[in-house]
Amino acid sequence: MNMKKQDIIRNISISGKEPLVNALKQMDRTGRKLLLVFDGNRFAGLVSIGDIQRALIRNTGLQEKINSILRTNIRIAGPNDSFEEIKNLMVKMRIECMPVVDSNNQLVDVFLWEDLFGETGPAAEVSLNIPVVIMAGGQGIRLKPLTNVLPKPLLPVGDKTIIEYIIERFGRIGCSHFFLSVNYKSELIKHFLAQAAADYNIEYFQEDKPLGTAGSLFLLKNKIHTSFFVTNCDILVDQDYSEIYNYHHEQKNDITLVAALKHYNIPYGTLESGDNGQLTAFREKPELTFKINTGLYILEPGTLERIPENTFFNITDLIDILFKEKRKVGVFPISENSWKDIGGWNEYMNLINGLRKTSNK
């Protein structure tokens, strides 16, 4: 096994005794969504981002051990399996990572999809082709003076614009029908996308005045009759969108919010007290994790009936209405670094600098 392979294995290896939150952090740190799990020096299994997401949806705590959620039905290869047998099985079963394990549960080798096929992973075999609404009407005030010249959806991210990245990601799951809510510098957006050689269809709907994060959706009543995505135009979410869709339908949600798990380290000891000011708990420099609304949603068409006409109305107002009606509002978790918010200068420059570092490697 060469040094590069050994480095990769070290980067994607974790003890099953570690908590789920550490697995998420390691995935974010290494840019991998699947880790090799060990019990001491013995191979114990694989844990994927999907395994962790399903555990969190079941309300499993982030401090639960990785061992508690390991699957027993993973595919592994043996030392006597030929390279061709392993490669063919990976193609047939669309396996991203194939560990080679001997009879003593010792890891002998690992075959990664990218090593064999030059891609980061097998493409999803799905074709949802449901509508996607992109909220692209804002003025991008936090990104001035850039947005004095260009509307936010046309700002460059690497060799593409933000809007192109967003459309491309939905295209991976077969979405080809887009609705764009536009207002500020709308003619520039329309002209740019009209020049793009693309196999998707775009319908524009115009806000005559700012209508909040959901008010313009009123204009889509009677135009959308299936589940549909809604996304802000200043976010990038690194997630298989078909998994969000599957969760949404399995739970029969009226709306599903995608939430990033954001970690904050408190640099002080925290105290809790009870009656008469008596100390009840003490934590030294705790880490807190919150679920942050990313700005990506799936909605059912019936939710459009709750949106008032020509009125400033936020997505949070819609969620409040659904809560009061006792409708189902779901939350689909993703890791912290799977969400890129590029609506402000710091976030935008962090993304640009990150792309430069990646391209220079």
C-alpha positions in Angstrom: 0.0 0.0 0.0 1.5 3.3 -1.0 2.0 6.4 1.2 -0.9 8.3 -0.4 -3.3 5.5 0.3 -2.1 5.2 3.9 -2.7 8.9 4.4 -6.2 8.6 3.0 -7.0 5.7 5.3 -5.7 7.6 8.3 -7.9 10.6 7.4 -11.0 8.5 7.1 -10.5 6.2 10.1 -12.2 6.7 13.4 -12.8 4.8 16.6 -16.3 3.4 17.1 -16.1 4.8 20.7 -16.1 8.4 19.4 -19.3 10.4 19.5 -21.3 11.1 16.4 -20.4 14.8 16.6 -16.7 13.9 16.1 -17.6 11.8 13.0 -19.4 14.8 11.5 -16.4 17.1 12.3 -14.0 14.6 10.7 -16.2 14.4 7.6 -16.2 18.2 7.3 -12.4 18.4 7.9 -11.5 15.8 5.3 -14.3 16.5 2.8 -15.4 12.9 3.0 -18.9 11.6 3.7 -17.9 8.1 4.8 -15.5 6.9 7.4 -13.8 3.6 8.3 -14.7 2.6 11.9 -12.3 0.6 14.1 -12.5 -1.2 17.5 -8.9 -0.8 18.5 -7.0 -2.1 15.5 -9.9 -4.3 14.3 -12.1 -3.1 11.4 -15.7 -2.6 12.8 -17.6 -1.2 9.9 -18.4 2.0 7.9 -20.4 5.1 8.9 -21.7 7.4 6.3 -23.3 10.9 6.5 -26.6 9.2 5.7 -26.2 6.9 8.7 -25.7 9.9 11.0 -28.5 11.9 9.4 -31.0 9.0 9.9 -29.8 8.6 13.5 -30.3 12.3 14.2 -33.8 12.2 12.6 -34.6 9.4 15.1 -33.5 11.9 17.8 -30.3 10.1 18.6 -28.0 12.5 20.5 -24.8 13.8 19.0 -22.9 12.4 22.0 -24.0 8.8 21.2 -21.2 6.5 20.2 -20.6 5.7 16.5 -20.8 2.0 17.4 -24.5 2.4 18.4 -25.5 3.2 14.8 -23.3 0.9 12.7 -24.9 -1.2 10.0 -24.3 -4.9 9.9 -25.0 -5.4 6.2 -22.1 -3.5 4.6 -20.2 -4.9 1.6 -16.5 -5.8 2.2 -14.0 -7.7 0.1 -11.5 -10.4 1.1 -7.8 -10.6 0.4 -8.4 -13.3 -2.2 -10.8 -11.2 -4.2 -9.2 -10.0 -7.5 -9.0 -6.4 -8.5 -11.5 -7.0 -11.3 -14.0 -8.7 -9.0 -13.8 -5.8 -6.6 -14.1 -3.2 -9.3 -17.1 -5.0 -10.9 -18.9 -5.3 -7.6 -18.3 -1.6 -6.9 -19.9 -0.7 -10.2 -22.8 -3.1 -9.8 -23.6 -2.0 -6.3 -22.5 1.6 -6.7 -20.2 1.3 -3.8 -18.2 4.5 -2.9 -15.7 2.7 -0.6 -14.7 -1.0 -0.6 -12.7 -2.1 2.4 -10.6 -5.3 2.0 -10.7 -7.2 5.4 -9.1 -10.5 6.4 -10.5 -13.2 8.6 -9.1 -11.5 11.7 -11.0 -8.3 10.9 -7.7 -6.6 9.9 -8.0 -3.9 7.2 -5.8 -5.0 4.3 -6.6 -2.3 1.8 -9.3 0.1 0.7 -10.6 0.8 -2.8 -12.2 4.2 -3.4 -14.4 5.0 -6.3 -12.3 8.1 -7.2 -9.2 6.0 -7.5 -10.8 3.6 -9.9 -13.0 6.0 -12.0 -11.5 9.4 -11.4 -14.7 10.8 -9.8 -15.6 11.6 -6.2 -18.4 9.0 -6.1 -21.0 7.2 -8.1 -23.6 9.6 -9.6 -27.1 9.2 -8.1 -29.4 7.2 -10.3 -32.5 9.3 -9.7 -34.6 11.5 -11.8 -37.0 13.4 -9.6 -37.7 16.2 -12.1 -39.8 18.2 -9.6 -40.0 22.0 -9.8 -37.3 24.2 -8.2 -38.0 27.8 -7.0 -35.0 30.0 -6.7 -35.5 33.2 -4.7 -33.3 35.6 -6.7 -35.0 39.0 -6.1 -32.9 40.5 -3.3 -30.6 43.4 -3.6 -27.6 41.7 -2.0 -27.0 44.6 0.4 -24.4 42.7 2.4 -22.3 42.2 -0.7 -22.1 45.8 -1.8 -20.3 47.3 -3.7 -20.2 44.1 -5.9 -24.0 44.1 -6.1 -24.1 47.7 -7.3 -22.8 46.2 -10.6 -24.1 42.6 -10.6 -27.1 41.1 -9.0 -26.2 38.5 -6.4 -27.1 35.4 -8.5 -24.5 36.5 -11.1 -21.6 36.9 -8.7 -18.7 34.6 -9.7 -17.8 31.5 -7.6 -14.7 30.0 -9.3 -15.4 29.7 -13.0 -19.2 29.9 -12.7 -21.8 32.1 -11.2 -23.8 31.3 -8.0 -27.0 30.7 -10.0 -25.2 28.2 -12.3 -23.9 26.2 -9.4 -27.4 26.1 -7.9 -29.0 24.9 -11.1 -26.3 22.4 -11.7 -26.8 20.7 -8.3 -30.5 20.3 -8.9 -29.7 19.0 -12.4 -27.9 16.1 -10.8 -31.2 14.7 -9.6 -33.0 15.3 -12.8 -34.6 18.7 -12.0 -35.0 20.7 -15.2 -37.9 23.1 -14.5 -37.0 26.2 -12.6 -39.0 29.2 -11.4 -36.9 32.3 -10.6 -38.3 35.0 -8.3 -36.6 38.2 -9.6 -36.7 41.9 -8.9 -33.4 43.7 -8.5 -31.4 43.9 -11.8 -33.8 41.2 -13.2 -33.0 42.0 -16.8 -29.3 41.2 -16.3 -30.3 37.8 -14.8 -32.6 37.0 -17.7 -30.1 38.1 -20.3 -27.3 36.0 -18.8 -29.3 32.8 -18.5 -30.7 33.3 -22.0 -27.2 33.0 -23.3 -26.4 29.8 -21.4 -26.5 26.6 -23.4 -28.6 24.5 -21.1 -31.1 21.7 -21.1 -33.4 23.2 -18.5 -36.4 25.5 -18.6 -36.8 28.7 -16.6 -39.9 30.7 -15.8 -39.6 34.1 -14.2 -42.0 35.7 -11.8 -41.5 39.3 -10.8 -41.8 41.0 -7.5 -43.0 44.6 -8.0 -41.8 45.3 -4.4 -39.9 43.3 -1.8 -42.1 40.5 -0.5 -39.9 38.8 2.0 -38.5 35.3 1.8 -41.9 33.7 0.8 -44.3 36.4 -0.3 -43.6 36.1 -4.0 -44.5 32.4 -3.9 -48.1 33.6 -4.0 -47.6 34.1 -7.7 -47.0 30.4 -8.2 -50.5 29.3 -7.1 -52.1 27.1 -9.7 -48.7 26.7 -11.4 -47.1 24.0 -9.2 -49.0 20.8 -8.5 -46.3 18.6 -7.0 -43.7 18.7 -4.2 -41.2 21.4 -5.0 -37.8 22.7 -3.8 -37.3 26.3 -2.7 -33.8 27.7 -2.3 -32.2 31.0 -1.6 -29.9 32.2 -4.3 -26.9 32.7 -1.9 -26.4 29.3 -0.5 -24.7 26.1 -1.7 -25.7 22.8 -0.1 -23.4 19.8 -0.5 -26.0 17.0 -0.1 -27.7 14.4 -2.2 -31.0 16.3 -2.7 -32.9 13.1 -3.5 -32.3 12.0 0.2 -34.0 15.2 1.4 -36.9 14.4 -1.0 -37.1 10.8 0.2 -37.2 11.9 3.9 -39.9 14.6 3.1 -42.2 12.0 1.5 -41.5 9.2 4.0 -42.6 11.5 6.8 -45.5 13.0 4.7 -44.3 16.5 5.6 -46.0 19.7 4.4 -42.6 21.4 4.5 -39.1 20.2 5.2 -36.3 22.5 6.3 -32.7 21.6 5.7 -30.7 22.5 8.8 -26.9 22.7 9.2 -25.4 21.5 12.5 -23.5 24.5 13.7 -21.0 24.0 16.6 -20.0 26.8 19.0 -17.3 26.5 21.7 -17.9 28.4 24.9 -14.5 29.5 26.2 -15.7 29.7 29.8 -17.1 27.3 32.4 -20.9 27.4 32.5 -23.0 27.1 35.6 -26.6 26.1 36.4 -28.3 26.8 39.7 -31.5 25.9 41.4 -33.4 26.9 44.5 -31.7 29.5 46.7 -28.9 29.9 44.1 -27.5 26.5 44.8 -25.2 25.1 42.1 -26.8 22.2 40.2 -24.4 21.7 37.3 -21.0 22.9 36.1 -19.5 22.4 32.6 -16.0 23.4 31.7 -15.8 25.1 28.2 -18.8 23.2 26.7 -19.5 22.9 23.0 -23.0 23.7 21.9 -24.6 22.5 18.7 -27.5 24.2 17.0 -29.6 23.4 14.0 -29.3 26.4 11.6 -31.9 27.1 8.9 -29.9 26.9 5.6 -32.5 28.4 3.3 -33.3 25.2 1.4 -36.7 23.7 1.7 -39.2 21.2 0.1 -42.8 22.3 0.1 -46.1 20.7 -0.8 -48.2 22.6 -3.3 -51.0 23.1 -0.8 -48.8 25.3 1.3 -49.1 28.0 -1.3 -52.7 28.6 -0.3 -51.5 30.0 3.0 -49.5 32.8 1.4 -51.3 36.2 1.2 -51.4 38.2 -2.0 -49.0 41.0 -2.5 -47.9 41.0 1.1 -44.5 41.0 2.8 -44.4 37.4 4.1 -41.4 35.3 5.3 -41.0 31.6 5.2 -41.1 31.7 9.0 -44.6 33.2 8.8 -45.6 30.2 6.7 -44.1 27.8 9.2 -46.0 29.5 12.1 -49.2 29.0 10.2 -48.5 25.3 9.5 -47.6 24.8 13.2 -50.9 26.3 14.3 -52.7 24.0 11.8 -50.8 21.1 13.3 -49.3 20.3 9.9 -46.0 18.4 9.6 -42.8 20.4 9.5 -39.7 18.3 9.2 -36.0 19.1 9.7 -33.4 17.3 7.6 -29.9 17.7 9.2 -26.6 18.2 7.3 -23.1 18.8 8.6 -21.8 22.3 9.2 -19.4 22.5 6.2 -22.0 21.0 3.8 -23.7 24.4 3.9 -22.1 27.5 2.3 -23.8 30.8 3.0 -22.4 33.3 0.6 -24.7 36.2 1.3 -22.1 38.3 3.1 -18.6 39.5 2.4 -16.9 37.2 4.9 -18.7 34.1 3.8 -18.2 35.0 0.1 -14.5 35.5 0.5 -14.1 32.4 2.6 -15.7 30.4 -0.2 -13.5 32.0 -2.9 -10.3 31.4 -0.8 -11.3 27.8 -0.2 -11.7 27.2 -3.9 -8.3 28.7 -4.6 -6.7 26.4 -2.0 -8.4 23.4 -3.5 -7.3 24.3 -7.1 -3.7 24.8 -6.0 -3.4 21.4 -4.4 
